[in-house]
């Protein structure tokens, strides 16, 4: 498989994993933010931090999976 096609496949799968994960995380964050009456700035900062941490871990595991598969 070409490098481009392999990268596209990995990116697509990673995004498909992220979609339901991010939906659920976003729902929880917004529920908490509304309940605690956070303003938009605090909600954005908390959501960005959480999504960044989750994305780093998710992407790490997806990359390790594809490296293992390629060997």
N, CA, C and O atoms as CSV, one atom per row, in Angstrom:
chain,resi,resn,atom,element,x,y,z
A,1,UNK,N,N,0.845,-1.175,0.000
A,1,UNK,CA,C,0.000,0.000,0.000
A,1,UNK,C,C,0.895,1.244,0.000
A,1,UNK,O,O,1.910,1.285,0.694
A,2,UNK,N,N,0.519,2.229,-0.763
A,2,UNK,CA,C,1.319,3.446,-0.833
A,2,UNK,C,C,1.276,4.189,0.498
A,2,UNK,O,O,0.354,4.018,1.295
A,3,UNK,N,N,2.286,5.012,0.717
A,3,UNK,CA,C,2.339,5.805,1.956
A,3,UNK,C,C,1.117,6.705,2.091
A,3,UNK,O,O,0.551,6.837,3.176
A,4,UNK,N,N,0.715,7.322,0.982
A,4,UNK,CA,C,-0.445,8.211,1.011
A,4,UNK,C,C,-1.706,7.446,1.415
A,4,UNK,O,O,-2.470,7.893,2.269
A,5,UNK,N,N,-1.906,6.307,0.798
A,5,UNK,CA,C,-3.108,5.517,1.082
A,5,UNK,C,C,-3.093,4.993,2.517
A,5,UNK,O,O,-4.129,4.982,3.183
A,6,UNK,N,N,-1.935,4.562,2.992
A,6,UNK,CA,C,-1.817,4.088,4.374
A,6,UNK,C,C,-2.110,5.218,5.363
A,6,UNK,O,O,-2.808,5.017,6.357
A,7,UNK,N,N,-1.574,6.399,5.081
A,7,UNK,CA,C,-1.809,7.549,5.953
A,7,UNK,C,C,-3.283,7.952,5.934
A,7,UNK,O,O,-3.842,8.294,6.975
A,8,UNK,N,N,-3.908,7.915,4.773
A,8,UNK,CA,C,-5.318,8.254,4.651
A,8,UNK,C,C,-6.187,7.250,5.412
A,8,UNK,O,O,-7.145,7.637,6.081
A,9,UNK,N,N,-5.853,5.971,5.309
A,9,UNK,CA,C,-6.596,4.942,6.033
A,9,UNK,C,C,-6.478,5.150,7.538
A,9,UNK,O,O,-7.476,5.105,8.258
A,10,UNK,N,N,-5.260,5.378,8.007
A,10,UNK,CA,C,-5.041,5.601,9.433
A,10,UNK,C,C,-5.793,6.842,9.915
A,10,UNK,O,O,-6.433,6.809,10.966
A,11,UNK,N,N,-5.719,7.928,9.159
A,11,UNK,CA,C,-6.399,9.165,9.545
A,11,UNK,C,C,-7.912,8.977,9.574
A,11,UNK,O,O,-8.588,9.508,10.456
A,12,UNK,N,N,-8.440,8.232,8.622
A,12,UNK,CA,C,-9.881,7.988,8.556
A,12,UNK,C,C,-10.340,7.162,9.753
A,12,UNK,O,O,-11.343,7.486,10.389
A,13,UNK,N,N,-9.609,6.103,10.055
A,13,UNK,CA,C,-9.970,5.250,11.195
A,13,UNK,C,C,-9.864,6.022,12.503
A,13,UNK,O,O,-10.731,5.903,13.369
A,14,UNK,N,N,-8.804,6.812,12.648
A,14,UNK,CA,C,-8.634,7.619,13.859
A,14,UNK,C,C,-9.794,8.594,14.019
A,14,UNK,O,O,-10.296,8.780,15.128
A,15,UNK,N,N,-10.220,9.211,12.938
A,15,UNK,CA,C,-11.333,10.157,12.980
A,15,UNK,C,C,-12.644,9.452,13.303
A,15,UNK,O,O,-13.477,9.990,14.033
A,16,UNK,N,N,-12.832,8.251,12.762
A,16,UNK,CA,C,-14.052,7.487,13.035
A,16,UNK,C,C,-14.112,7.051,14.502
A,16,UNK,O,O,-15.194,6.981,15.086
A,17,UNK,N,N,-12.972,6.766,15.085
A,17,UNK,CA,C,-12.916,6.441,16.513
A,17,UNK,C,C,-13.225,7.688,17.338
A,17,UNK,O,O,-13.923,7.619,18.350
A,18,UNK,N,N,-12.695,8.829,16.892
A,18,UNK,CA,C,-12.847,10.075,17.642
A,18,UNK,C,C,-14.286,10.583,17.665
A,18,UNK,O,O,-14.712,11.173,18.658
A,19,UNK,N,N,-15.034,10.366,16.601
A,19,UNK,CA,C,-16.379,10.941,16.497
A,19,UNK,C,C,-17.281,10.556,17.674
A,19,UNK,O,O,-17.756,11.453,18.369
A,20,UNK,N,N,-17.540,9.281,17.931
A,20,UNK,CA,C,-18.425,8.963,19.064
A,20,UNK,C,C,-17.779,9.280,20.418
A,20,UNK,O,O,-18.468,9.645,21.371
A,21,UNK,N,N,-16.467,9.137,20.493
A,21,UNK,CA,C,-15.758,9.450,21.731
A,21,UNK,C,C,-15.922,10.936,22.061
A,21,UNK,O,O,-16.265,11.293,23.188
A,22,UNK,N,N,-15.677,11.788,21.081
A,22,UNK,CA,C,-15.791,13.230,21.299
A,22,UNK,C,C,-17.228,13.662,21.564
A,22,UNK,O,O,-17.468,14.582,22.346
A,23,UNK,N,N,-18.171,13.010,20.926
A,23,UNK,CA,C,-19.582,13.331,21.164
A,23,UNK,C,C,-19.916,13.116,22.634
A,23,UNK,O,O,-20.507,13.982,23.279
A,24,UNK,N,N,-19.535,11.960,23.154
A,24,UNK,CA,C,-19.809,11.640,24.555
A,24,UNK,C,C,-19.088,12.572,25.522
A,24,UNK,O,O,-19.674,13.044,26.496
A,25,UNK,N,N,-17.826,12.830,25.246
A,25,UNK,CA,C,-17.044,13.728,26.108
A,25,UNK,C,C,-17.656,15.128,26.086
A,25,UNK,O,O,-17.787,15.768,27.130
A,26,UNK,N,N,-18.027,15.595,24.912
A,26,UNK,CA,C,-18.624,16.926,24.788
A,26,UNK,C,C,-19.927,17.022,25.564
A,26,UNK,O,O,-20.189,18.030,26.221
A,27,UNK,N,N,-20.741,15.985,25.492
A,27,UNK,CA,C,-22.013,15.974,26.217
A,27,UNK,C,C,-21.761,16.085,27.719
A,27,UNK,O,O,-22.437,16.849,28.408
A,28,UNK,N,N,-20.792,15.325,28.226
A,28,UNK,CA,C,-20.473,15.364,29.660
A,28,UNK,C,C,-19.949,16.747,30.057
A,28,UNK,O,O,-20.383,17.316,31.059
A,29,UNK,N,N,-19.023,17.276,29.276
A,29,UNK,CA,C,-18.453,18.591,29.582
A,29,UNK,C,C,-19.544,19.660,29.612
A,29,UNK,O,O,-19.600,20.464,30.543
A,30,UNK,N,N,-20.408,19.669,28.601
A,30,UNK,CA,C,-21.456,20.689,28.550
A,30,UNK,C,C,-22.478,20.526,29.670
A,30,UNK,O,O,-22.979,21.517,30.202
A,31,UNK,N,N,-22.787,19.293,30.028
A,31,UNK,CA,C,-23.714,19.047,31.142
A,31,UNK,C,C,-23.139,19.619,32.436
A,31,UNK,O,O,-23.838,20.286,33.199
A,32,UNK,N,N,-21.864,19.350,32.668
A,32,UNK,CA,C,-21.201,19.882,33.865
A,32,UNK,C,C,-21.116,21.400,33.808
A,32,UNK,O,O,-21.407,22.081,34.792
A,33,UNK,N,N,-20.716,21.931,32.655
A,33,UNK,CA,C,-20.571,23.382,32.508
A,33,UNK,C,C,-21.900,24.107,32.726
A,33,UNK,O,O,-21.939,25.140,33.394
A,34,UNK,N,N,-22.976,23.576,32.173
A,34,UNK,CA,C,-24.285,24.213,32.368
A,34,UNK,C,C,-24.711,24.118,33.828
A,34,UNK,O,O,-25.243,25.074,34.392
A,35,UNK,N,N,-24.472,22.956,34.436
A,35,UNK,CA,C,-24.847,22.763,35.837
A,35,UNK,C,C,-24.092,23.687,36.778
A,35,UNK,O,O,-24.645,24.158,37.771
A,36,UNK,N,N,-22.839,23.942,36.468
A,36,UNK,CA,C,-22.012,24.818,37.306
A,36,UNK,C,C,-22.045,26.274,36.832
A,36,UNK,O,O,-21.383,27.136,37.411
A,37,UNK,N,N,-22.806,26.534,35.794
A,37,UNK,CA,C,-22.966,27.862,35.210
A,37,UNK,C,C,-21.625,28.496,34.831
A,37,UNK,O,O,-21.365,29.662,35.130
A,38,UNK,N,N,-20.782,27.703,34.167
A,38,UNK,CA,C,-19.509,28.222,33.672
A,38,UNK,C,C,-19.778,29.173,32.513
A,38,UNK,O,O,-20.769,29.032,31.796
A,39,UNK,N,N,-18.891,30.134,32.341
A,39,UNK,CA,C,-19.009,31.009,31.181
A,39,UNK,C,C,-18.371,30.326,29.964
A,39,UNK,O,O,-17.755,29.267,30.087
A,40,UNK,N,N,-18.524,30.938,28.807
A,40,UNK,CA,C,-18.039,30.340,27.558
A,40,UNK,C,C,-16.523,30.157,27.567
A,40,UNK,O,O,-16.017,29.166,27.040
A,41,UNK,N,N,-15.799,31.098,28.156
A,41,UNK,CA,C,-14.338,31.013,28.172
A,41,UNK,C,C,-13.863,29.821,28.994
A,41,UNK,O,O,-13.010,29.062,28.534
A,42,UNK,N,N,-14.391,29.644,30.185
A,42,UNK,CA,C,-13.989,28.517,31.026
A,42,UNK,C,C,-14.378,27.193,30.381
A,42,UNK,O,O,-13.590,26.248,30.378
A,43,UNK,N,N,-15.587,27.120,29.835
A,43,UNK,CA,C,-16.038,25.897,29.161
A,43,UNK,C,C,-15.109,25.551,28.002
A,43,UNK,O,O,-14.743,24.390,27.820
A,44,UNK,N,N,-14.734,26.545,27.231
A,44,UNK,CA,C,-13.838,26.335,26.088
A,44,UNK,C,C,-12.469,25.862,26.547
A,44,UNK,O,O,-11.907,24.936,25.962
A,45,UNK,N,N,-11.929,26.479,27.581
A,45,UNK,CA,C,-10.608,26.077,28.086
A,45,UNK,C,C,-10.616,24.637,28.604
A,45,UNK,O,O,-9.716,23.858,28.289
A,46,UNK,N,N,-11.618,24.289,29.387
A,46,UNK,CA,C,-11.712,22.933,29.931
A,46,UNK,C,C,-11.899,21.920,28.802
A,46,UNK,O,O,-11.226,20.889,28.778
A,47,UNK,N,N,-12.802,22.203,27.875
A,47,UNK,CA,C,-13.050,21.286,26.760
A,47,UNK,C,C,-11.800,21.104,25.911
A,47,UNK,O,O,-11.473,19.982,25.524
A,48,UNK,N,N,-11.106,22.184,25.620
A,48,UNK,CA,C,-9.888,22.099,24.812
A,48,UNK,C,C,-8.837,21.252,25.496
A,48,UNK,O,O,-8.200,20.416,24.854
A,49,UNK,N,N,-8.649,21.452,26.775
A,49,UNK,CA,C,-7.673,20.654,27.532
A,49,UNK,C,C,-8.035,19.172,27.511
A,49,UNK,O,O,-7.182,18.325,27.243
A,50,UNK,N,N,-9.286,18.863,27.790
A,50,UNK,CA,C,-9.722,17.457,27.819
A,50,UNK,C,C,-9.614,16.827,26.441
A,50,UNK,O,O,-9.103,15.714,26.316
A,51,UNK,N,N,-10.081,17.509,25.406
A,51,UNK,CA,C,-9.999,16.956,24.050
A,51,UNK,C,C,-8.553,16.758,23.608
A,51,UNK,O,O,-8.251,15.791,22.908
A,52,UNK,N,N,-7.665,17.648,24.000
A,52,UNK,CA,C,-6.249,17.519,23.639
A,52,UNK,C,C,-5.630,16.293,24.293
A,52,UNK,O,O,-4.943,15.516,23.630
A,53,UNK,N,N,-5.866,16.115,25.576
A,53,UNK,CA,C,-5.307,14.954,26.287
A,53,UNK,C,C,-5.855,13.650,25.702
A,53,UNK,O,O,-5.099,12.712,25.453
A,54,UNK,N,N,-7.160,13.596,25.486
A,54,UNK,CA,C,-7.770,12.388,24.914
A,54,UNK,C,C,-7.226,12.129,23.512
A,54,UNK,O,O,-6.950,10.980,23.166
A,55,UNK,N,N,-7.067,13.167,22.703
A,55,UNK,CA,C,-6.561,13.000,21.336
A,55,UNK,C,C,-5.132,12.470,21.325
A,55,UNK,O,O,-4.789,11.635,20.488
A,56,UNK,N,N,-4.304,12.942,22.237
A,56,UNK,CA,C,-2.918,12.458,22.296
A,56,UNK,C,C,-2.894,10.964,22.607
A,56,UNK,O,O,-2.185,10.204,21.947
A,57,UNK,N,N,-3.664,10.539,23.606
A,57,UNK,CA,C,-3.709,9.114,23.945
A,57,UNK,C,C,-4.322,8.286,22.818
A,57,UNK,O,O,-3.799,7.231,22.463
A,58,UNK,N,N,-5.439,8.769,22.255
A,58,UNK,CA,C,-6.098,8.041,21.167
A,58,UNK,C,C,-5.164,7.876,19.981
A,58,UNK,O,O,-5.013,6.775,19.450
A,59,UNK,N,N,-4.545,8.959,19.570
A,59,UNK,CA,C,-3.665,8.918,18.403
A,59,UNK,C,C,-2.455,8.033,18.657
A,59,UNK,O,O,-1.994,7.340,17.750
A,60,UNK,N,N,-1.937,8.048,19.879
A,60,UNK,CA,C,-0.805,7.180,20.223
A,60,UNK,C,C,-1.175,5.716,20.032
A,60,UNK,O,O,-0.421,4.954,19.428
A,61,UNK,N,N,-2.338,5.324,20.546
A,61,UNK,CA,C,-2.742,3.919,20.421
A,61,UNK,C,C,-3.073,3.532,18.984
A,61,UNK,O,O,-2.777,2.414,18.562
A,62,UNK,N,N,-3.676,4.433,18.235
A,62,UNK,CA,C,-3.961,4.145,16.822
A,62,UNK,C,C,-2.646,3.978,16.059
A,62,UNK,O,O,-2.509,3.049,15.263
A,63,UNK,N,N,-1.684,4.865,16.294
A,63,UNK,CA,C,-0.384,4.790,15.603
A,63,UNK,C,C,0.332,3.492,15.958
A,63,UNK,O,O,0.894,2.834,15.082
A,64,UNK,N,N,0.316,3.118,17.242
A,64,UNK,CA,C,0.957,1.863,17.655
A,64,UNK,C,C,0.287,0.663,17.001
A,64,UNK,O,O,0.959,-0.292,16.614
A,65,UNK,N,N,-1.029,0.711,16.879
A,65,UNK,CA,C,-1.757,-0.377,16.212
A,65,UNK,C,C,-1.307,-0.515,14.759
A,65,UNK,O,O,-1.052,-1.624,14.288
A,66,UNK,N,N,-1.211,0.606,14.051
A,66,UNK,CA,C,-0.827,0.548,12.640
A,66,UNK,C,C,0.646,0.167,12.470
A,66,UNK,O,O,1.000,-0.510,11.504
A,67,UNK,N,N,1.505,0.594,13.395
A,67,UNK,CA,C,2.908,0.173,13.316
A,67,UNK,C,C,3.017,-1.329,13.511
A,67,UNK,O,O,3.760,-2.000,12.795
A,68,UNK,N,N,2.286,-1.855,14.470
A,68,UNK,CA,C,2.300,-3.304,14.734
A,68,UNK,C,C,1.775,-4.069,13.520
A,68,UNK,O,O,2.316,-5.110,13.149
A,69,UNK,N,N,0.714,-3.539,12.907
A,69,UNK,CA,C,0.114,-4.167,11.731
A,69,UNK,C,C,1.072,-4.162,10.545
A,69,UNK,O,O,1.094,-5.107,9.756
A,70,UNK,N,N,1.861,-3.100,10.418
A,70,UNK,CA,C,2.799,-2.967,9.291
A,70,UNK,C,C,4.004,-3.903,9.395
A,70,UNK,O,O,4.645,-4.211,8.390
A,71,UNK,N,N,4.306,-4.348,10.603
A,71,UNK,CA,C,5.480,-5.214,10.790
A,71,UNK,C,C,5.214,-6.641,10.412
A,71,UNK,O,O,6.106,-7.483,10.515
